[in-house]
Amino acid sequence: MQRLFFFLLVFPFSLFAQHTAHRDPFAHTFSIVARDERTGDLAVGVQSHWFSVGTSVSWGEAGVGVVATQSFTNKSFGIRGLRLLKEGKTAQQALDALLAADPGRDVRQVAIADAKGNVAVHTGTKCVDFAGHRKGKNYSVQSNMMLTSRVPNAMASAFEKASNLPLPERVLKALEAAQGAGGDIRGRQSAVLLVVKGKATGAPWDDNHRVDLRVDDHEQPLRELDRLLRLHRAYDHMNNGDLATEKNDMKKAMQEYGAAMKLFPQNLEMQYWTAIALANTKRVNEAVPMLQKIYAKDANWREMTRRLPKVGLLTVSDAEFRQLLN
């Protein structure tokens, strides 16, 4: 009720009723849309004091572009904006078309980046202060209902200075800078990081989920997003290790499992597959103490070891196998 009263004060009742008739979420927030010049990948990063901001603000499709729709969010802008880009329109042309058909354009904030690096952004005149945006080469940062007016410049500066980092980490730096400049006047609750490939390969199950991380409700959403990104990187190594194991390239598998374990050494599964990779590369004496510690924490991993030789995931002698179990 307090939120409703607040918005009735900010906007005339007729405007409020008109633009919430379809239950548009109030995703007052800060965000970034960006394209990586080196890889062509496209990203959206967002933080807001709103539950599950990733279900309404961030949209993307490989080989097409990304969209951030916020303030009084019009979620159709995500799907319709991407469709317009697929039809051949630039980011600016797509944005112009969306706004031309929207009577609520004055309370919208929207940014679009297309696969060619074109960027377009709109901040409505009735977005809640502090509201604004800044557009740069291959990116746009935008915010509304901020504590200070410094947020867009802080985001832009952080993103540009982090040019040596991969795109997901650069986006996270921009979000952290926004929070450091005051962030959302109401606080923080949720965050999202979405990265899609710049060129579609015909495998959308991979192309559209290069990175797809959401924090729906957390006291420190950006800190949690950072943890999830590092975990994502670790599991990338785990997946690479699994692929190497399938190809019987145990040296490569051990390198990948080891890299994963360095990122999250407390994760039992990462420890386990590193130990199995050691055993498969004739380093049983190193694998045994690792497995003993793992079994002590969860005996189910011992049963897992018993099952691996049958499917070729553990290739050791009978004597070595007994060592690994005991």
TAWO-V682335 format. One record per residue. N is the residue number from 0. RES is the residue in one letter. SS is DSSP state (A for helix, B for strand, O for the rest). Layout:
n=N res=RES ss=SS
n=N res=RES ss=SS
This chain:
n=0 res=M ss=O
n=1 res=Q ss=A
n=2 res=R ss=A
n=3 res=L ss=A
n=4 res=F ss=A
n=5 res=F ss=A
n=6 res=F ss=A
n=7 res=L ss=A
n=8 res=L ss=A
n=9 res=V ss=A
n=10 res=F ss=O
n=11 res=P ss=O
n=12 res=F ss=A
n=13 res=S ss=A
n=14 res=L ss=A
n=15 res=F ss=A
n=16 res=A ss=A
n=17 res=Q ss=A
n=18 res=H ss=A
n=19 res=T ss=O
n=20 res=A ss=O
n=21 res=H ss=O
n=22 res=R ss=O
n=23 res=D ss=O
n=24 res=P ss=O
n=25 res=F ss=B
n=26 res=A ss=B
n=27 res=H ss=O
n=28 res=T ss=B
n=29 res=F ss=B
n=30 res=S ss=B
n=31 res=I ss=B
n=32 res=V ss=B
n=33 res=A ss=B
n=34 res=R ss=B
n=35 res=D ss=O
n=36 res=E ss=O
n=37 res=R ss=O
n=38 res=T ss=O
n=39 res=G ss=O
n=40 res=D ss=O
n=41 res=L ss=B
n=42 res=A ss=B
n=43 res=V ss=B
n=44 res=G ss=B
n=45 res=V ss=B
n=46 res=Q ss=B
n=47 res=S ss=B
n=48 res=H ss=O
n=49 res=W ss=O
n=50 res=F ss=O
n=51 res=S ss=O
n=52 res=V ss=A
n=53 res=G ss=A
n=54 res=T ss=A
n=55 res=S ss=O
n=56 res=V ss=O
n=57 res=S ss=B
n=58 res=W ss=B
n=59 res=G ss=B
n=60 res=E ss=B
n=61 res=A ss=O
n=62 res=G ss=O
n=63 res=V ss=O
n=64 res=G ss=B
n=65 res=V ss=B
n=66 res=V ss=B
n=67 res=A ss=B
n=68 res=T ss=B
n=69 res=Q ss=B
n=70 res=S ss=B
n=71 res=F ss=B
n=72 res=T ss=O
n=73 res=N ss=O
n=74 res=K ss=O
n=75 res=S ss=A
n=76 res=F ss=A
n=77 res=G ss=A
n=78 res=I ss=A
n=79 res=R ss=A
n=80 res=G ss=A
n=81 res=L ss=A
n=82 res=R ss=A
n=83 res=L ss=A
n=84 res=L ss=A
n=85 res=K ss=A
n=86 res=E ss=O
n=87 res=G ss=O
n=88 res=K ss=O
n=89 res=T ss=O
n=90 res=A ss=A
n=91 res=Q ss=A
n=92 res=Q ss=A
n=93 res=A ss=A
n=94 res=L ss=A
n=95 res=D ss=A
n=96 res=A ss=A
n=97 res=L ss=A
n=98 res=L ss=A
n=99 res=A ss=A
n=100 res=A ss=O
n=101 res=D ss=O
n=102 res=P ss=O
n=103 res=G ss=O
n=104 res=R ss=A
n=105 res=D ss=A
n=106 res=V ss=A
n=107 res=R ss=B
n=108 res=Q ss=B
n=109 res=V ss=B
n=110 res=A ss=B
n=111 res=I ss=B
n=112 res=A ss=B
n=113 res=D ss=B
n=114 res=A ss=O
n=115 res=K ss=O
n=116 res=G ss=O
n=117 res=N ss=O
n=118 res=V ss=B
n=119 res=A ss=B
n=120 res=V ss=B
n=121 res=H ss=B
n=122 res=T ss=B
n=123 res=G ss=O
n=124 res=T ss=O
n=125 res=K ss=O
n=126 res=C ss=O
n=127 res=V ss=O
n=128 res=D ss=O
n=129 res=F ss=O
n=130 res=A ss=O
n=131 res=G ss=B
n=132 res=H ss=B
n=133 res=R ss=B
n=134 res=K ss=B
n=135 res=G ss=B
n=136 res=K ss=O
n=137 res=N ss=O
n=138 res=Y ss=B
n=139 res=S ss=B
n=140 res=V ss=B
n=141 res=Q ss=B
n=142 res=S ss=B
n=143 res=N ss=O
n=144 res=M ss=O
n=145 res=M ss=B
n=146 res=L ss=O
n=147 res=T ss=O
n=148 res=S ss=O
n=149 res=R ss=O
n=150 res=V ss=A
n=151 res=P ss=A
n=152 res=N ss=A
n=153 res=A ss=A
n=154 res=M ss=A
n=155 res=A ss=A
n=156 res=S ss=A
n=157 res=A ss=A
n=158 res=F ss=A
n=159 res=E ss=A
n=160 res=K ss=A
n=161 res=A ss=O
n=162 res=S ss=O
n=163 res=N ss=O
n=164 res=L ss=O
n=165 res=P ss=O
n=166 res=L ss=A
n=167 res=P ss=A
n=168 res=E ss=A
n=169 res=R ss=A
n=170 res=V ss=A
n=171 res=L ss=A
n=172 res=K ss=A
n=173 res=A ss=A
n=174 res=L ss=A
n=175 res=E ss=A
n=176 res=A ss=A
n=177 res=A ss=A
n=178 res=Q ss=A
n=179 res=G ss=A
n=180 res=A ss=O
n=181 res=G ss=O
n=182 res=G ss=O
n=183 res=D ss=B
n=184 res=I ss=O
n=185 res=R ss=O
n=186 res=G ss=O
n=187 res=R ss=O
n=188 res=Q ss=O
n=189 res=S ss=B
n=190 res=A ss=B
n=191 res=V ss=B
n=192 res=L ss=B
n=193 res=L ss=B
n=194 res=V ss=B
n=195 res=V ss=B
n=196 res=K ss=O
n=197 res=G ss=O
n=198 res=K ss=O
n=199 res=A ss=O
n=200 res=T ss=O
n=201 res=G ss=O
n=202 res=A ss=O
n=203 res=P ss=A
n=204 res=W ss=A
n=205 res=D ss=A
n=206 res=D ss=A
n=207 res=N ss=O
n=208 res=H ss=O
n=209 res=R ss=O
n=210 res=V ss=B
n=211 res=D ss=B
n=212 res=L ss=B
n=213 res=R ss=B
n=214 res=V ss=B
n=215 res=D ss=O
n=216 res=D ss=O
n=217 res=H ss=O
n=218 res=E ss=O
n=219 res=Q ss=O
n=220 res=P ss=A
n=221 res=L ss=A
n=222 res=R ss=A
n=223 res=E ss=A
n=224 res=L ss=A
n=225 res=D ss=A
n=226 res=R ss=A
n=227 res=L ss=A
n=228 res=L ss=A
n=229 res=R ss=A
n=230 res=L ss=A
n=231 res=H ss=A
n=232 res=R ss=A
n=233 res=A ss=A
n=234 res=Y ss=A
n=235 res=D ss=A
n=236 res=H ss=A
n=237 res=M ss=A
n=238 res=N ss=A
n=239 res=N ss=A
n=240 res=G ss=A
n=241 res=D ss=A
n=242 res=L ss=A
n=243 res=A ss=A
n=244 res=T ss=A
n=245 res=E ss=A
n=246 res=K ss=O
n=247 res=N ss=O
n=248 res=D ss=O
n=249 res=M ss=A
n=250 res=K ss=A
n=251 res=K ss=A
n=252 res=A ss=A
n=253 res=M ss=A
n=254 res=Q ss=A
n=255 res=E ss=A
n=256 res=Y ss=A
n=257 res=G ss=A
n=258 res=A ss=A
n=259 res=A ss=A
n=260 res=M ss=A
n=261 res=K ss=A
n=262 res=L ss=A
n=263 res=F ss=O
n=264 res=P ss=O
n=265 res=Q ss=O
n=266 res=N ss=O
n=267 res=L ss=A
n=268 res=E ss=A
n=269 res=M ss=A
n=270 res=Q ss=A
n=271 res=Y ss=A
n=272 res=W ss=A
n=273 res=T ss=A
n=274 res=A ss=A
n=275 res=I ss=A
n=276 res=A ss=A
n=277 res=L ss=A
n=278 res=A ss=A
n=279 res=N ss=A
n=280 res=T ss=O
n=281 res=K ss=O
n=282 res=R ss=O
n=283 res=V ss=A
n=284 res=N ss=A
n=285 res=E ss=A
n=286 res=A ss=A
n=287 res=V ss=A
n=288 res=P ss=A
n=289 res=M ss=A
n=290 res=L ss=A
n=291 res=Q ss=A
n=292 res=K ss=A
n=293 res=I ss=A
n=294 res=Y ss=A
n=295 res=A ss=A
n=296 res=K ss=A
n=297 res=D ss=O
n=298 res=A ss=O
n=299 res=N ss=A
n=300 res=W ss=A
n=301 res=R ss=A
n=302 res=E ss=A
n=303 res=M ss=A
n=304 res=T ss=A
n=305 res=R ss=A
n=306 res=R ss=A
n=307 res=L ss=A
n=308 res=P ss=A
n=309 res=K ss=A
n=310 res=V ss=A
n=311 res=G ss=O
n=312 res=L ss=O
n=313 res=L ss=O
n=314 res=T ss=O
n=315 res=V ss=O
n=316 res=S ss=O
n=317 res=D ss=A
n=318 res=A ss=A
n=319 res=E ss=A
n=320 res=F ss=A
n=321 res=R ss=A
n=322 res=Q ss=A
n=323 res=L ss=A
n=324 res=L ss=A
n=325 res=N ss=O
